Amino acid sequence: MWKTLFAKSPHYDGIRPFNIYFMRLIYILMVFVLGLDVWGHILTYEGVWEENEAMAWSVWAAFSVLALVGIFRPVHMIPVLLLEIVYKLIWLVLVAYPLWQADRLVGSGLEETTFAFILVILPILAIPWRYVFNRYIYTTKETQPSPG
């Protein structure tokens, strides 16, 4: 069983079942952890939304909806995981790292967000990077899918 878990699968464009299951786990976490928090906040919000706050909650809500699709179509939703990785790493570098370096992160209001964003290691480990590079970076005209 373990051998087949790490062997390239003829299904899913040769991606190992381990990566498929791990990505599905990430999508499930996004739906239930992020989705419950976000949709609970959105559906119970009272008053007029502030522009930037509404935008942020809308983006997180969109992530939870797309993650729901990802549970069933994990390979097709890889760009959602890539976006999650990129925005969290940027935030960690621009916001958390300078605070940590100045010894002002612990005890700040951003400590909890930093902890949540450090969990970006999970999608980094789940992504089938060879597939991503071959599919999105090292593509030629012959290997790109036709539009439509």
C-alpha positions as CSV (number, residue, x, y, z in Angstrom):
1,M,0.0,0.0,0.0
2,W,2.8,2.5,0.9
3,K,4.5,1.8,-2.4
4,T,1.4,2.8,-4.4
5,L,0.9,5.9,-2.2
6,F,4.2,7.4,-3.4
7,A,4.3,5.9,-7.0
8,K,3.3,8.1,-9.9
9,S,-0.3,7.6,-10.7
10,P,-1.6,7.1,-14.2
11,H,-4.6,9.2,-13.0
12,Y,-4.1,12.8,-12.1
13,D,-1.4,13.4,-14.8
14,G,1.2,11.3,-13.0
15,I,0.9,13.0,-9.6
16,R,1.5,10.7,-6.7
17,P,-1.6,9.7,-4.7
18,F,0.2,11.1,-1.6
19,N,0.1,14.6,-3.1
20,I,-3.5,14.2,-4.1
21,Y,-4.6,13.2,-0.6
22,F,-2.5,15.9,1.0
23,M,-3.9,18.6,-1.3
24,R,-7.4,17.3,-0.5
25,L,-6.6,17.6,3.2
26,I,-5.5,21.2,2.7
27,Y,-8.7,22.0,0.8
28,I,-10.8,20.3,3.5
29,L,-9.0,22.4,6.1
30,M,-9.7,25.6,4.1
31,V,-13.4,24.7,3.7
32,F,-14.0,23.9,7.4
33,V,-11.5,26.0,9.3
34,L,-11.4,29.1,7.1
35,G,-14.9,28.7,5.7
36,L,-16.7,28.3,9.0
37,D,-14.9,31.4,10.4
38,V,-15.3,33.5,7.3
39,W,-18.9,32.6,6.5
40,G,-19.9,32.9,10.1
41,H,-18.5,36.4,10.2
42,I,-20.0,37.4,6.9
43,L,-23.5,36.1,7.6
44,T,-23.7,37.6,11.1
45,Y,-22.1,41.0,10.2
46,E,-24.3,43.9,11.0
47,G,-23.8,47.4,9.7
48,V,-22.0,48.9,6.8
49,W,-18.8,47.2,5.6
50,E,-15.6,49.2,5.5
51,E,-14.1,48.9,2.0
52,N,-10.8,47.1,2.8
53,E,-12.3,44.9,5.4
54,A,-15.1,43.8,3.0
55,M,-12.5,43.1,0.3
56,A,-10.4,40.9,2.7
57,W,-13.4,38.9,3.9
58,S,-14.7,38.5,0.3
59,V,-11.3,37.1,-0.8
60,W,-11.2,34.6,2.1
61,A,-14.8,33.6,1.3
62,A,-13.8,33.0,-2.3
63,F,-10.9,30.8,-1.1
64,S,-13.2,28.7,0.9
65,V,-15.6,28.2,-2.0
66,L,-12.8,27.3,-4.4
67,A,-11.4,25.0,-1.8
68,L,-14.7,23.1,-1.8
69,V,-14.2,22.5,-5.6
70,G,-10.6,21.5,-4.8
71,I,-11.7,18.6,-2.6
72,F,-13.2,17.0,-5.7
73,R,-10.8,18.4,-8.4
74,P,-7.5,18.8,-6.5
75,V,-5.3,19.1,-9.6
76,H,-7.5,21.7,-11.2
77,M,-7.4,23.9,-8.1
78,I,-3.6,23.9,-7.6
79,P,-3.5,27.6,-8.6
80,V,-5.6,28.3,-5.5
81,L,-2.9,26.7,-3.3
82,L,-0.2,28.6,-5.2
83,L,-2.0,31.9,-4.5
84,E,-2.3,31.0,-0.8
85,I,1.4,30.2,-0.6
86,V,2.4,33.4,-2.3
87,Y,0.2,35.8,-0.3
88,K,1.1,34.2,3.0
89,L,4.9,34.2,2.3
90,I,4.7,37.8,1.2
91,W,2.8,38.7,4.4
92,L,5.3,36.8,6.6
93,V,8.3,38.5,4.9
94,L,6.8,42.0,4.9
95,V,4.9,42.0,8.2
96,A,5.9,39.2,10.6
97,Y,9.6,39.0,9.9
98,P,10.4,42.6,10.7
99,L,8.4,42.4,13.9
100,W,10.1,39.2,14.9
101,Q,13.5,40.6,14.1
102,A,12.8,43.7,16.3
103,D,11.5,41.3,19.0
104,R,8.0,42.9,18.9
105,L,6.0,40.0,17.4
106,V,5.3,38.0,20.5
107,G,2.5,39.6,22.4
108,S,1.4,41.8,19.4
109,G,-1.9,41.5,17.8
110,L,-0.3,39.9,14.8
111,E,1.2,36.9,16.6
112,E,-1.9,34.8,16.1
113,T,-2.1,35.6,12.4
114,T,1.6,34.8,12.1
115,F,1.1,31.4,13.6
116,A,-1.7,30.7,11.2
117,F,0.3,31.9,8.2
118,I,3.4,29.8,9.3
119,L,1.2,26.8,8.5
120,V,1.8,27.7,4.9
121,I,4.3,24.9,5.1
122,L,1.4,22.4,4.7
123,P,0.4,23.5,1.2
124,I,4.1,23.9,0.3
125,L,4.6,20.2,1.2
126,A,1.4,19.1,-0.5
127,I,2.0,20.7,-3.9
128,P,3.4,18.4,-6.6
129,W,6.1,20.9,-7.5
130,R,7.5,19.0,-10.6
131,Y,4.0,19.0,-12.0
132,V,3.6,22.7,-11.3
133,F,6.9,23.6,-12.9
134,N,6.1,21.4,-16.0
135,R,2.5,22.6,-16.3
136,Y,2.8,26.3,-15.5
137,I,6.5,27.4,-16.0
138,Y,8.3,25.0,-18.4
139,T,5.5,24.7,-20.9
140,T,5.9,24.9,-24.6
141,K,3.2,25.5,-27.2
142,E,2.9,21.8,-27.7
143,T,2.4,21.1,-24.0
144,Q,0.0,23.9,-23.2
145,P,-3.7,23.0,-23.2
146,S,-5.8,24.6,-26.0
147,P,-8.1,27.4,-24.8
148,G,-11.8,26.5,-24.5
